[in-house]
Amino acid sequence: MAGLGVQAEQEPLLGDRTPGSREWDIIETEEHYKSRWRSIRILYLTMFLSSVGNVAVIRSYIAGATSLQERTSSMANTSACQALGFILGPVFQTCFALIGEKGVTWETIQLQINMYTAPVLLGAFLGVLNIILILFILREHRVDDSGRQCKNINFEEASTDDIHIPQRNIDQVAVVTTNVLFFVVLFIFALFETILTPLTMDMYAWTREQAVLYDGIILAALGIEAVIIFMGVKSLAKKIGERAILLGGLVIIWIGFFILLPWGNQFPKIQWEDLHNHSIPNTTTFGEIIITLWRSPREDQSEGPTGCPIEQAWCLYTPMIHLAQFLTSVVLIGIGYPSCNVMSYTLYSKILGPKPQGVYMGWLTASGSAARILGPVFISQVYTSWGPRWAFSLVCGMVVLTITLLGVVYRRLVAFSVRHGRIQEEPS
């Protein structure tokens, strides 16, 4: 985990210095530099162990403790640690299943350690370990956009001209736009996660057990892919800039969902077809036959009916999404989502500038939380009522609108210091 920040630490802290300039009077010492990166690494570990509820705080701290040159790399490392936590958490829980339901009992304190209590105890232990590291190792550091050392993050008063710039000079249009972009990115991925299981069960007649297994493997592979992308965008951002990566990520997401649109003349297996393999009662009408079959007990079957449910009318006329189609789309969305995710809040932190960003980061996190709430609701209703063609067409339209919005405000999504002419804009 400690190695994630090594590359960023090797980068120069400061740009070209102008001799005698008052702006360069405060130079970061080597001791301060090492302490600052030690603290940032502790927050990487925090994101790995437990990112729920503290994402805004961690991003705010890292935004204030890194220069513009270090920001993208640090934010990518933060996201990579969070993704690793999401991947390894279920793996550890699966390993604890080997303990069994009985497990072992510590008679002295009447503590039973089994497959249910072990994950909780490990989580509590890691939480305490994290608290100890934060209390004894984490120190508050603050540098401006050029990497110059500033006063402690708790002080509103600053020591350079950059920090004296009033809050109203932040480009609020860029702030709101970035919140919207972040909302759309998380909205799209939340709905994709939600639709994954019902889509595969409907299209490929997977059982519930097969869907849980195969979709779990797919999500784990997406997590690994995301970590690789997080690491890759650090180098790519230095060459083409964050805005270009964000735009490219949205385009890739659009292509991924476009590929998911059903085409051809092959239709999914209809769920009620399974029922014709059983004896049909002596009833007089087709409607009575169907009703009787649906109401008949199925205890003799180890699995429920598979395929696209007959009550979803679109199953009868919507072509199936081929497995190659689906997997190609998964790979593309797995590339586009992490790219957009890390670039959106990296740009956001740069737009906000050197002032403490806690409140603004809270709004960004709130927009992401809203997306995770609304995304599943949206896709569940549209998919069930109208099917994948309408659902994914609407998502494609939403991405096109988002790309258009990004194009309109593209020139405004620049760092605070760049906007005020204190640092030259990097090519993008």
ABEGO torsion letter per residue (X at the ends): XAAAAAAAAABBABBBBBBGBAAAABBBBAAAAAAAAAAAAAAAAAAAABABGAAAAAAAAAAAABBAAAAAAAAAAAAAAAAAAAAAAAAAAAAAAAAEAAEBBBAAAGBBBBAAAAAAAAAAAAAAAAAAAAAAABBBBBBBAAGBBBBBAABABBABAAAABBAAABBAAAAAAAAAAAAAAAAAAAAAAAAAAAAAAAAAGBBAAAAAAAAAAAAAAAAAAAAAAAAAAAAAAAAAEAAAAAAAAAAAAAAAAAAABBBEABBBBBAAAAAAABBBBBBABAAAAAAAAAABBAAABABBBBEBBAABAAAAABBBBBAAAAAAAAAAAAAAAAAAAAAAAAAAAAAAEABBAAAAAAAAAAAAAAAAAAAAAAAAAAAAAAEAAAAAAAAAAAAAAAAAAAAAAAAABBBAAAAAGABBBBBX
